[in-house]
């Protein structure tokens, strides 16, 4: 069971509740890398709408979905067809297709040059506006968590703000289709770590997510309906010189009697702007914890990882 924290404690205005939340969150990220968050601010109705329109999109004919696949965007916007992406270090593709929605650019020429426009799906008119609403909700919830993380690390509460406002974040809708023949692998998504700062995951439509514990055992992760699961990504692990843990996780196939069912999952990958330095924080380096990583920007690191997982040539 992963630790559970209550975001309302952080935003309550009560100093004691806020302090306890910061400690609980930080310790969970040092020890496990995953937490379940209550009172995260994203409404049940919005989550229900999101899953409804995501399922409608993936039910479209393949030719319709393919019309939203734009290869030169390296999967960062629009549709990515089944079998395109694989985990770092693995050749076998993951058993999924997905759709990505990114940062919303509102009449800003500078940002417009940074981010490609989002892909609008005509056949499901409410899909795109619902993705936009959810994107903003996840972003705000993620900003609150990063404020708490900054305080846990002994930084200013606003440390991440300038880096993540209008950052390169992604909302990804994933469909793991039914398994129709004996699979080559028991894995729908091979073990991996996320690239970004933190990932916010609203409850998937079926079990399957597992994390690798410090004891080297795979443990299933399930969140209750009113919770979202939030984990540390590699960028935050790198920035904190391994103090906060980017936990290895995977999605396993269901039992044979459930092979005929789809699995849907909607993670929000919170990224900073590309120019953010991921240089290890001085406060996370000492004689016992020498600096583990060379200096990178977030953009350089993302580009390297997209090539490693096969989305970018």
N, C-alpha and C positions, 0 to 999 in steps of 0.2 A: 504494500500500500504506500503510495507516495504521500508526502506531507501535504496538508491542506492549510491554506492561509485565506484570510478574509480581507479583501482590498478595502472594505468599508472602515477597517481599523486604521488604515493609512490616511484615508481622506476625512476622518471623523472630526479632526480639530482637537482631539484629546491626545496630549503629549505622551502619556503612558501607553495608550493603545498603538500610537504611531511607532514608538520605540520598539514595542514588542513585535510588531509586524516586520519592521526592518530586520530585526535579529532573526526571526523565524524564516523569513525569505532568504536572507544571506546564508544562514546555516544550511538550509535545504539545498541551495545552489553549490555550496562547498561540498556537501556530502553526497547528494544524489543527482543534482542537475535538473530535476523536474519538480514542479509543484502543481497542485490543483488549486485554482483561485475561485473563491466565492465572491458574490457581489461585484462582478467584474464590469457591470455597466452596459452589457450588450443584451437587449431584451430577448425573451423567449420567442416573441412573435417574429422578430427579425431573423432569428436563427431558423425558425420553422420555414419562413418564406425563402431564406437562402437555400436550404436543402431542397425545397420544392422546385425552385427554378433551376438549380444545379442538375437535379434528376431529369427535368424536362430537356435541358440542353443535351445531356449525354444520351438521351433516348432518340435524338434526331438521327436521320440516316447518315451513314458514314460520309457520303459525298457532301452533305451540308456541313458537317463538322470540319471536314478537310478544307472547305472554303475559308475557314478562319485560321488556318495554319500558315504562318508567314516565316519561312525558314531563316531569313536574314535577321530575325529578331531573337534567335537562339532560345526560343521558348519563353522569353520574358514577357510577352503579351500574346493573348489569343490562345489558340488550341495547339496542343502537342499530341500527336497520335500515339497509339499503343506501341510500346517497345522502343521508344526513342531514347529514354534516359536510363542510365545504369548507375549504381553506386560507385564511388571512388574505389579503384582497385579491383573491380569486378567487371568482366566482359558481358555476362548475361544481363539482358535488359530487365528492368522491373516490369511487373505485370500490371501496367496502369496506363491510362490516358489522362490528360489534365488540361485545364484552362486557367490562364493567369491574367490577373487584373492588377495594374500597377498604380503608381502615384498619380493623383489627379492634378492635371495642369490646368489652371484657370487663367487663361489670357496673359500668361507670363512668358515672354519671349525667351528669357534666360533658361527657365525650367523646361520650356518646350524643346530647347536644343538638347537638354540633358536626357529627357525621357521620351520614348516613343509614345504616340497616342494609344489609348486603349482601344481594343477591338470590340465593336458593337455587334451583338447577335440580333439579327432581324427577326428570326423565327420565334424567339421567346422575348417579347418586348420588355417584360419586367426584370429580365435577368441582369442586364447592365446596371440599371438604377439601384437594384438591390445589392449588387456587388459593391457599388460606390458607397452606399449607406453603411454596409458592413465594414468596408475598408476603413472608413472614418471612425467607426466604433472601436474596432480592434486597435487602431492607431492610438486613440486617446487612452485606452486601457493600458496599452504597452508603454506609453509615455509615463503613466503613473508608476508602473513597476520599475522603470529605469530610474525614476527619481529615488525610489527606495533603495535600489541597488547602488546608486551613487553614494547615498548616505552611509550604507553598510561598508563601502570601500573607503570611507573617510574623505570623500570628495564633496564639493558643493552640490546641493540638491539639483541644481540646474546644469550639472556637468554635461549631460548628453543632449540637452535641449537644442542647441544650435546645430548639432550634428544630425539629429533625427527629424527636425522640422523639415517637411518636404524631402525626406530621405527616400532612398531607392527601395521602399518596401513593396512586398508582393502578397496578394491574396490568391491562393491557389486552390482551385476546386479539383479534387482527384476522384476518378472512377476506377475501381478495381473490378473488371467485368467478371461474370460467372466463369468458373473453371469448367471447360467443356471436354477436356481430355486429360489423361494422366500427365501432371505437370513435370517438367524437367527438374524443377526446384520446388521446395516447400515454402518458398519465400515470395510473397507478392512485392515486397520492397526490401532489398538486401540491406544488411546492417550498414549504418552510416551515421554521421553527425551532421547537423545543420550548419549552413555556411554563415548565417547572419548573427545579429546580437542576441535576440530572443525570438522564440516561435510561440505563437498563441494558437492553440488548437481547440476548436469547439467540437464537442463530443461526436465521434465518428458514428456512422450508421450501423457498425458491427464491430465486434471485438477483433483483435489481431495485433494491436500495437504492443510491443515488448521493449523493455529497456535492459541493458546489461549492467548488473550491479558490480560493486567493487569486489564482491566475492566471485565474480565471473559467472554469474548465473542469470539466465533470462527470466524476467518477471513481467507478467502482463500488466498493462496500465489501462484502467478504466476510470472515467470520470462520471460523477453523478450528473443528472440532467442540468442542474443549476450551476455547474462548474465548468471552467475551461482549464486545460492543461497548458502550462507554460514552461518551456525548457530553455536552457542556455545554449547558444550557438557558438561556433568556432571563433567568430570575431570577438566575442566577449571573453571567451577562454584565453584567446591570444592577448587581448588587451590587459587581462588580469594575471598574465604569466602563469596560467593553470590554477590560480586560486579558485576561480569559479569553474565548474566542471561541465564541459560539453559532452553529454552522455550519449554513448552509442545506443541506437535504437533501430528497430526493424518492424516490418508488418508481415506476419506469417499467414499462410493459407488457413482457411477455416476447416473444421472437420469435414470428412467426405460428404456427410449428409447435408452440408450447407454449401457445397460446391456450386449449386445452381443459383446462388444469390450474389448480387452485387454488393460492393462495399464502397461507401462514399466518405470522403474525409475533406475537411476544409481548413488547412493551416494558413496562418498569417505570418509571413516571415518579415520581421521588423529589421530593416537595414538602415544604416546611416547614409549620408551623402557620400559619394565616391571619394571625396578628398579627405575624409576623416582619417587621421593617423591611427593605426593599430599598434603603434610602438608600446611595448609593455610599460605599464605605470610604474614609476619609481617606487611607490609605496608597496608594490607587490614583488619587489626584488630585494633580496638580502643574501647573507652568506649561505643560508640553508636552501634558498630558492633563487639560484642564479638565473639570469635572463635566458629564456628558452627559445626565443623567436627573433628572427631578423626583422628590421623595420619594414612595414608594408603600409600602404593605404588600403582602405576598404575596397576601392575600385580595383586595385591591382589584385587583391586577394580574390574578389568575386570573379574576375576574368579568368584567373588561374583555375579556380574550382569548376567553372562552367565548362572549361575545356576538358578537365579530368572526368566529368560525368557525361560527356558526349553531347552536350547541347550546343557547344560552340566548337567550330573547327579551328 
